[in-house]
């Protein structure tokens, strides 16, 4: 009798344990930026973490480098000026602590090439744009301000070395699960004309003068510069903490062509994320598939991109980026369902920080999508090294 009771108890425990594991593994992420409150004080971090946990989300993608500034204790860049707490407050350090306590993954989000977006120069004298104005990106006509602000030129190898130092600083000091790269691209096809970049291109190819924006050799060269940055960052993360995954928010503008080389990512901003997936220098792709669910054409584009991003994943993870905005709670739900149906490994919402209807969105997510917790999907190719405390 005791043996039977023991077996029954073990079976019941196994059943309870299985239920506690929740739903099928999927990435349920939130991009949290610093343009508005979300991470800029302990109270904001607490609210963000609580909201995510209450909705059965499992990952926060927390912005720690917005415009060449730091929302962490940086060796190389100035502290962000809009942190709403005293000098002892470390936004990333506190977010890691609270995420860990609540069973959430935490991914550090760094903007790579965009470093400023306001009039004039950054106020901090030690800002990278003030220290190295020669690294500033220019277009073919000499303009230095794009529609997305000021970029540094991917064709400057010294900036690549600087960026790797930033990555090393973050990864080595913080117990993060992942590193997420944004703005790892050119502003557009007419950009990349810093004196350093043009001189390097001409020297490598025996040319003189200024290459045409449509010159195929020049386009390939610029594309290679961005990929070289991606390789350098991935290599550094692997060297420091092989278990930390590397992801990027990538371009998925407009309709999705069948030929990747005709995408805006490849042809206009020189971001060859298909190659990054195939080569294995990107663990997870987060295409920004921002389409309006109330627009029939956008819905077709959204589904086509889901198919494209899966086709070009080469066994790596794909987390579809969707837009969260006021009045779009039901639309967000429908897009998450479509992402599941098309085989995405998860979704990431942009962005928790800017959504006003948080209560409505939370209700929709929990009642229609995330009724129970789910683990983040594992990456079999990653080195399963225990976290370093």
Steps between C-alpha positions, in 0.01 A plus 500: 500500500780742593670428168179570308448824692857599427456434128172695498660789683790504255260495206301788648817698564613443142160617372512815714857566392403460135214746538726748675730506199223671311453527126720409206832689499485832320672835533256755647699819498453870555724772362529765771660827385603813686331776302219482755477346850558128528853441630618840620434455874460209742125559513474486120699178484276349766189593302644362175601170660168461680302565182707249303470231765126558547454451123708180502767657282845347540755751371582869517715661233626800695659795322839578654655708220261741334703783343863441583412511871482241776218366716755285682836557668712560191877530474478669163188715462322770700206428727166577331362840599135390540548238772251596770692381804820583683852426379507170691212360294611252233201438266636182346631362828167555671304361203714184503436456873123547475470286186689216666278519807192471281610227260552724198787498254678831450658606170713815475401713200770714341454739209809448287546770236243766593654716771305827506162631387465861621610840372857599572761288671456271800547689829752252641860579398587130520225398260640300207371755250695777675813290546506369143319728254706336223297181551174674409307354207433723200286461193619541143430876516679550831192515727552363852142472630277221370126462562601278796759744635880482515671171418862400527644351182519120481806544275710628791688204656593702809134533587457125461774453759330752728165322469658166589637663817147613592368149445781352709423744781130408513536125454783458746337700781133400485316169533302546179340229288550676171639797312262665250635730227295776339588747222769263376468636147550809287236778501444442127661429165655846463690473829851387590706788360722590794850588386638195682259257334542634146880502534499138621275388215711676237823361640366145510368515143749730327247774448487877539223749555156438648316177406144520373234388754384229254849369423472125567856469633444793736165352614663164571783670687260690725297184561821327603580773755175434687556125489854548632352684799254216556780241486721696740222539757394136481860383536548717809184372668604142424842567651359647821179308567405240239158445659392862434302519176536773241197637318418798280191700415512491121329670209176357359359808325212490253421181303724193522653405161584139424861597434675622817735716293199711404407580860567847639714337767746369242471757220436831681656490846755222437386270778548144377326326788437190290878449481531556875251222567657265248852566629393460863605843626144573610320275747159663467356733239237754607368645173298816562190379317304812585179478301157645579264206566199708393646544149440210257816566301708521817352169614620334180844652543511387864428137406745509208774626729426223749561249223812682382661534840443131570637401157813706562558383860726196429406332825556806720218662698255754360304729732256712300497865601149647523381852572315571822299820501186640659186343354693209349465240776284264291722557197809406700328181613417405141859561388643286780263219395608534137865491608436175686317350203789582266759338726669798662682417823337793675411867480631832632273798558611857430478649742374464855623847590284689253167316537235697686234228512709260707205361697301417186804347333580292808145365511506405131841335519427293808147395408562420132870415465705451812265335748788315662877545524727360231876446491722674248598252224847355535777544245667160449802657325590722798775399739316391813730673746358582840444867571786677670396674819 
